[in-house]
């Protein structure tokens, strides 16, 4: 009788998933079957508190520009933004003045090419959910491709596993829901199996700068490219001081067992230790998921490990149909690309200004980015006009974009705001200025003009 692992592997092969991805999945299935949860207890790590620091006012020199010429920009673009009620690629959500995340990412790269004179290819890591729509949208930028380097690569897919017996889930009502992406840690085998890693190295590229597609702060940076080149490190991560809006994000720490830098996500933290995880006085830096790695060093590591980096498991508990809480409980096996930091001896990190980390995971962050707190220059990099950034907290009624835009159809003025806490169902007019610390209670209503 076939085991859950065998059934899942057969299902993946039947769909044409790359052999390396199947091998990685089988490795994670073994960990899952032995009860592995991927947890990283607090007493096994030492917080990272004294990293290298990037001076925000540094100006690129010739060595920095030379390093940027050897750099490729990679953007994670596999998400649908389902938590925000989206059904298409999150990168196609309008963010500022009608420009989508994708528009802004592309224009940042095109500007950097012009300003710094670098080739700077841009490659998207797409999923089966986002590829077709993304490539269609990119047709608006016919000059984006560099030589014969593809504009995208597609991460693999894997079966969701029933929690009851770790066999592949079936869902005849919508068979697509039986599958999920394997997390952005799939970047590394995808680079190898697609042939893009070899292609980039053959064309003289040496470094990769990788970041989330919803982080518009991670624009091309010759200063960071030069810093990474000078370190000689095979791998590096950008981190930044945490704020109240990102205490639940991942952070780096040193593993006591071997003194390696590791990434710990909230899903890898025991529930009774989340108080340490979220305490900025213990773990002061947030992991930006802005990574740098040496393409040659990555290829050597993948060749050494037969394509399997064995990144730490992230076991996510879901239902096979995310919109139906009564559908079968499943595990989605994932791994984070930032976790690869522990695979490379000599890996390092650098503390960067908050301007490099502008993630939009919820409508809270979207409200900030759309407000007058940010201005966008000709380089298409959003820059804050005030510091520290206001903290916005919206209730669930604003979580989905249709509901959000019905209640908040216009940008807010938040330049003079410290905190905005909305508890009820409020609708905001066209010219709303939020001053100081504002709490809008559970009664709901309409807001026009100045509120303080």
QUIHULIN-V257867 format. One line per field, one symbol per residue. psi: psi as a letter, one per 20 degrees, with the letter a starting at -180 (. if undefined). burial: I if it has 16 or more other C-alpha atoms within 10 Angstrom, else O. Layout:
BEGIN
psi = ???
burial = ???
END
This chain:
BEGIN
psi = pqrhgggggghghhikqqhghgggghghgggghjjpijqnqhjirpqoimrqppphjqppahhghhhhhjqqppppkiqikhhjjqiaphijppgpkiprgggggghgghghgghikqgmqppporrihigghghghiiimijgqockpqirqpraqqqqpphhjkqpqqnhhnhhiiqqqjriiigghggghiihggggghjjqhqpoprqijniilrpohghggggghhjqiqqqprqpqriikiirrrqrpphhjkqprpprhijpqhijhhggjoiignipqpikoqpqohghgggghhhjkioilqppooppaqhoiioiirqprppprqphhiihiiopjqaqpprqhiinmqnhrighhgghirjhqqpaijkoppqiqprqqppoqrhijhqhghghhhmiqqqojhkqgqoophanqppahnppppcoppoaihrbppqbpp.
burial = OOOIIOOIIOIIOOOOIIOIIIOIIIOIIOOIOOOOIIIIIIOOIIIIOOOOOOOOOOOOOOIIIIIIIIIIIIIIIIIIIOOIOIOIIIIIIOIIOOOIIIIIIIIIIIOIIOOIOIIIIIIIIIIOIIIOOIOOOIOOOOOIIOOOOOIIIIIIIIIIIIIOOIIIIIOOOOOOIIIIIIIIIIIIIIIIIOOIIIIIOOOOIIIIIIIIIIIIIIIIIIIIIIIIIOOOIIIIIIIIIIIOOIIIIIIIIIIOOOOIIIIIIIIIIIOOOIOOIIOIOOIIIIIIIIIIIIIIIIIOIIOOOOIIIIIIIIIOIIIIIOOOOOOIIIIIIIIIIIIIIIIIOOIIIIIIIIIIIIIIOIIIIIIIIIIIIIOOOOOIIIIIOOOOIIIIIIOOOIIIIOOIOOIIOIIIIIIIIIIIOIIIIIIIIOOIIIIOOIOIOOOOOOIOOOOO
END
